[in-house]
Amino acid sequence: MTELQAGQGTQPLDVARIDARPQRYRDVLIALAAFVLLALLPFIFGSKQLLDFVIRCAAYGLFATSLNLLVGYTGLISFGHGMFFGLGAYGFGLMMQKTGVPIPVAFVATLAMTLVVAVVIGAICVRLKEIYFAFVTLAFQMLIHSTILSWQSLTGGDQGLRGGIPRPPFLGIDLSNHLHLYITSCALLVIGLLLMRQIAQSPFGYTLRMIRDNATRASFIGIDVWRAKLTIFVLAALFAATGGIIMALFVSGAYPEFAYWTISGEGIFINMLGGVTTFLGPMVGTVLLLILNDTVTRLTEYHGIVLGIVILFFAIGLRKGLMDFVVEWFAQRRGEAGERAP
């Protein structure tokens, strides 16, 4: 390679690095604005039900968005991603009940435990392709769920962790105070979404897209496909565990349902509702699903039938998630307006 060719080869990377900064700053500003808006909600509306709804959105939104890092960006459809949601809830709850350490220490220790488990499971699963990956992750989730049920002396079995989760104050934050819990949940949600956004928009994120589109070609140009898949598998597990921690704090406990296969099904359903081609699709799907669950369960006992009809509408009618549909519709309108312009 000549000196001129070398200079030409490195120039696009420098330009990409410079152009990425305004986008990063814009994401940070949007995240700050979103946090301020969420923090003001209790003082504007003062509804405890609204605060509870947002806390649940924070837990499930982090979980669903982390799943989309696998499904939408990497092409790895996981039927067992909910195991990390359950691990986060149980790990944090047990840490607080058995050790009495400060909440930040329990939070970090739970993520460290999740990281180790995710590395072990991911090292096995990411070697597999398509349907085999999906079902092996499901098998690991069922193994963890069975362990939770059978280890009654530690986990409480099918009754879950009982006796509540201690919430000693730290740094002036008292999570036994509902408003403090709400603000903390919103902060974790915004920080988690911002970090996942940076991952998705980084060169590593575009590497994941390349692997999703053609893993064989990606390996031919020198990308370590196995390592990239394992990395995103572990990162997604950490964000899912954070959602589990929020849920454990919200319900002051942990239950086997948090690690059951249905929680992974809800994550996939959420991504179907919101869409997998836009970053905020899973958050929109989370809000839609929780509203549907809360509304339908109040109106009828046949909520499963109603949710099934909704799934059919999105799968057969729209053939895409809501945000996917909206983005495509706006792109079409913009294209039509451009064609009409002189």
C-alpha positions in Angstrom: 0.0 0.0 0.0 1.4 3.4 -1.0 1.5 6.4 1.4 -1.3 8.1 -0.5 -3.5 5.0 -0.4 -2.8 4.7 3.3 -3.9 8.3 3.9 -7.0 7.8 1.8 -7.8 4.6 3.8 -7.7 6.4 7.1 -9.5 9.6 6.2 -13.1 8.1 6.3 -12.5 6.8 9.8 -11.5 10.3 11.0 -14.5 11.9 9.3 -16.8 9.3 10.9 -15.3 10.0 14.3 -15.8 13.8 13.9 -19.4 13.4 12.6 -20.3 11.1 15.5 -19.7 13.8 18.1 -22.7 16.0 17.4 -24.9 12.9 17.4 -23.5 11.8 20.7 -24.0 15.3 22.2 -27.6 15.4 20.8 -28.3 12.0 22.4 -27.1 13.3 25.8 -29.2 16.4 25.6 -32.3 14.4 24.6 -31.6 12.0 27.5 -31.3 14.9 30.0 -34.5 16.5 28.7 -36.3 13.2 29.0 -35.1 12.7 32.6 -36.2 16.2 33.5 -39.6 15.6 32.0 -40.0 12.3 33.9 -38.8 13.9 37.1 -41.4 16.6 36.8 -44.3 14.2 36.3 -45.0 13.6 40.0 -45.2 17.4 40.7 -47.5 17.9 37.7 -50.0 15.0 38.1 -49.3 13.6 41.6 -50.8 10.2 40.7 -49.3 7.2 42.4 -50.7 5.0 39.7 -48.8 7.0 37.1 -45.5 6.7 39.0 -46.0 2.9 39.4 -46.7 2.7 35.6 -43.5 4.6 34.8 -41.4 2.4 37.2 -42.8 -0.7 35.5 -42.0 0.8 32.1 -38.4 1.4 33.2 -38.0 -2.2 34.2 -39.6 -3.8 31.2 -38.2 -1.1 28.8 -34.6 -1.8 29.7 -35.3 -5.5 29.4 -37.0 -5.2 26.0 -34.5 -2.7 24.5 -31.6 -5.0 25.6 -33.4 -7.9 23.8 -33.5 -5.7 20.7 -29.7 -5.4 20.8 -29.8 -9.1 20.1 -32.8 -9.4 17.8 -32.8 -6.2 15.8 -29.2 -5.4 15.6 -27.5 -8.8 15.7 -30.1 -11.1 14.3 -30.0 -13.4 17.4 -33.5 -14.3 18.5 -33.3 -15.3 22.1 -36.2 -17.2 23.7 -34.4 -17.2 27.1 -33.4 -13.6 27.6 -35.7 -13.4 30.6 -33.3 -15.5 32.6 -31.2 -12.4 33.1 -34.2 -10.3 34.2 -34.8 -13.0 36.8 -31.1 -13.2 37.8 -31.1 -9.5 38.4 -34.1 -9.6 40.6 -33.1 -12.6 42.6 -29.4 -11.7 42.8 -30.1 -8.2 44.1 -32.9 -9.4 46.5 -30.7 -12.1 48.0 -27.7 -9.8 48.3 -29.7 -7.3 50.3 -31.5 -9.9 52.4 -28.4 -12.1 53.2 -25.6 -9.6 53.4 -27.1 -6.2 54.2 -24.5 -4.4 52.1 -25.3 -0.9 50.8 -27.6 -0.8 47.7 -24.9 0.4 45.3 -22.6 -2.4 46.3 -25.5 -5.0 45.9 -26.2 -3.4 42.5 -22.7 -3.7 41.2 -22.3 -7.2 42.7 -25.5 -8.4 41.0 -24.3 -7.1 37.6 -20.9 -8.8 38.2 -22.7 -12.1 38.9 -24.8 -11.6 35.8 -21.7 -10.9 33.7 -20.1 -14.2 34.8 -23.3 -16.2 34.1 -23.8 -14.5 30.7 -20.2 -15.2 29.7 -20.6 -18.9 30.5 -24.0 -19.3 28.8 -23.2 -17.0 25.9 -19.9 -18.8 25.1 -22.0 -21.9 24.4 -25.0 -20.3 22.8 -23.5 -17.9 20.3 -21.7 -20.7 18.6 -25.1 -21.9 17.4 -27.1 -20.6 14.6 -30.7 -19.4 14.3 -33.2 -21.8 15.8 -30.6 -23.7 17.8 -29.5 -20.5 19.5 -33.1 -19.6 20.3 -33.9 -23.0 21.9 -30.6 -23.4 23.8 -31.2 -20.0 25.4 -34.7 -21.2 26.3 -33.2 -24.4 27.8 -30.8 -22.4 30.0 -33.7 -20.2 31.2 -35.8 -23.2 32.1 -32.7 -24.6 34.0 -32.4 -21.4 36.0 -36.2 -21.3 36.6 -36.1 -24.9 37.9 -33.2 -24.1 40.1 -35.2 -21.2 41.6 -38.1 -23.5 42.3 -36.1 -26.3 43.8 -33.7 -24.4 45.9 -36.4 -23.4 48.5 -34.0 -22.7 51.4 -32.3 -19.9 49.4 -34.9 -18.6 46.9 -38.2 -19.4 48.7 -39.3 -21.8 45.9 -42.6 -21.1 44.2 -43.4 -18.5 46.9 -40.5 -16.3 45.9 -38.3 -14.1 48.1 -40.4 -13.2 51.1 -39.9 -10.7 53.9 -39.2 -7.7 51.6 -36.0 -6.2 50.4 -34.1 -4.0 52.8 -33.5 -0.5 51.5 -31.0 1.3 53.7 -30.5 5.0 52.6 -27.4 5.9 50.7 -26.0 9.2 49.5 -29.2 10.9 50.7 -31.4 8.6 48.6 -34.0 6.5 50.5 -35.6 3.9 48.1 -38.2 3.1 50.7 -39.6 6.5 49.7 -41.8 6.0 46.6 -40.7 9.3 45.0 -37.0 8.5 45.5 -37.6 5.0 44.0 -39.4 6.6 41.0 -36.6 9.1 40.4 -33.9 6.4 40.7 -35.8 4.1 38.3 -36.1 7.0 35.8 -32.4 7.7 36.1 -31.5 4.1 35.5 -33.8 3.9 32.5 -32.4 7.1 30.9 -28.8 6.1 31.5 -29.4 2.5 30.3 -31.1 3.7 27.1 -28.4 6.3 26.5 -25.7 3.6 26.8 -27.5 1.2 24.6 -28.0 4.0 22.0 -24.2 4.7 22.0 -23.6 1.0 21.5 -26.0 0.8 18.6 -24.5 3.9 16.9 -20.9 3.0 17.5 -18.6 1.2 15.0 -19.3 -1.9 17.1 -23.0 -1.5 16.5 -22.5 -1.3 12.8 -20.4 -4.4 13.0 -23.3 -6.1 14.6 -25.5 -5.1 11.7 -23.0 -6.5 9.3 -23.1 -9.8 11.2 -26.9 -9.8 11.2 -27.0 -9.2 7.4 -24.2 -11.7 6.5 -22.1 -13.3 9.2 -20.1 -15.3 6.6 -19.0 -12.2 4.7 -18.2 -10.4 8.0 -15.9 -13.3 9.0 -14.2 -13.1 5.6 -13.2 -9.5 6.1 -11.6 -10.3 9.4 -14.4 -9.7 12.0 -14.3 -12.1 14.9 -18.0 -13.0 14.7 -18.0 -15.2 17.8 -16.4 -12.6 20.0 -18.7 -9.8 18.8 -21.8 -11.9 19.4 -20.6 -12.9 22.9 -19.9 -9.2 23.7 -23.4 -8.1 22.8 -24.9 -11.1 24.5 -23.2 -10.1 27.8 -24.0 -6.4 27.4 -27.6 -7.2 26.7 -27.7 -9.4 29.8 -26.4 -6.6 32.0 -29.1 -4.2 30.9 -31.8 -6.9 31.3 -30.5 -7.6 34.9 -30.8 -3.8 35.6 -34.4 -4.0 34.6 -34.8 -7.0 37.0 -33.3 -5.0 39.8 -35.8 -2.2 39.3 -38.6 -4.7 39.4 -37.3 -6.3 42.6 -37.2 -2.9 44.2 -40.7 -2.0 43.0 -42.3 -5.2 44.3 -39.9 -5.6 47.2 -39.1 -9.1 46.3 -38.5 -11.6 43.5 -40.8 -14.3 42.1 -40.2 -17.3 39.9 -42.3 -15.7 37.1 -39.5 -13.2 36.7 -37.3 -16.0 35.3 -40.0 -18.1 33.5 -40.1 -18.4 29.7 -43.2 -16.2 29.5 -41.1 -13.1 30.4 -38.9 -13.8 27.3 -42.1 -14.1 25.3 -43.3 -10.8 26.6 -40.0 -9.3 25.5 -40.4 -10.6 22.0 -44.0 -9.5 22.0 -43.0 -6.0 23.1 -40.5 -5.8 20.2 -43.1 -7.0 17.8 -45.5 -4.2 19.0 -43.0 -1.4 18.9 -40.7 -2.5 16.1 -37.1 -3.7 15.9 -35.7 -1.4 13.2 -35.9 1.8 15.4 -34.1 2.2 18.7 -37.1 3.5 20.6 -39.4 0.8 19.2 -39.1 -1.5 22.3 -39.9 1.4 24.6 -43.0 2.2 22.6 -43.9 -1.5 22.7 -43.4 -1.6 26.4 -45.9 1.3 27.0 -48.4 -0.3 24.6 -48.2 -3.7 26.3 -48.5 -2.4 29.8 -51.5 -0.2 28.8 -53.1 -3.2 27.0 -52.5 -5.5 30.1 -53.9 -2.9 32.5 -56.9 -2.0 30.4 -57.8 -5.5 29.1 -57.5 -7.2 32.5 -59.9 -4.7 34.0 -62.5 -5.1 31.2 -62.4 -8.8 30.6 -61.1 -12.1 32.0 -60.2 -13.2 28.4 -57.2 -10.9 28.1 -55.2 -13.7 26.4 -57.6 -13.7 23.5 -57.4 -9.9 23.1 -53.6 -9.9 23.2 -53.6 -12.7 20.6 -55.8 -10.6 18.3 -53.4 -7.6 18.8 -50.5 -9.9 17.8 -52.3 -11.0 14.7 -53.0 -7.4 13.8 -49.4 -6.4 13.9 -48.0 -9.7 12.4 -50.5 -10.0 9.5 -52.0 -6.5 9.2 -49.1 -4.1 9.6 -46.4 -6.8 9.2 -44.1 -4.6 11.3 -44.0 -2.8 14.7 -45.7 0.5 15.3 -42.5 2.6 15.2 -41.4 0.7 12.0 -44.7 1.6 10.4 -44.6 5.2 11.5 -41.0 5.7 10.3 -41.7 4.1 6.9 -44.9 6.2 6.5 -43.0 9.4 7.1 -40.2 8.3 4.7 -42.8 7.7 2.0 -44.5 11.1 2.6 -41.1 12.8 2.5 -40.3 11.0 -0.7 -43.7 12.0 -2.3 -43.2 15.6 -1.2 -39.7 15.6 -2.8 -41.1 14.3 -6.1 -43.8 17.0 -6.2 -41.3 19.7 -5.5 -40.2 21.6 -8.6 
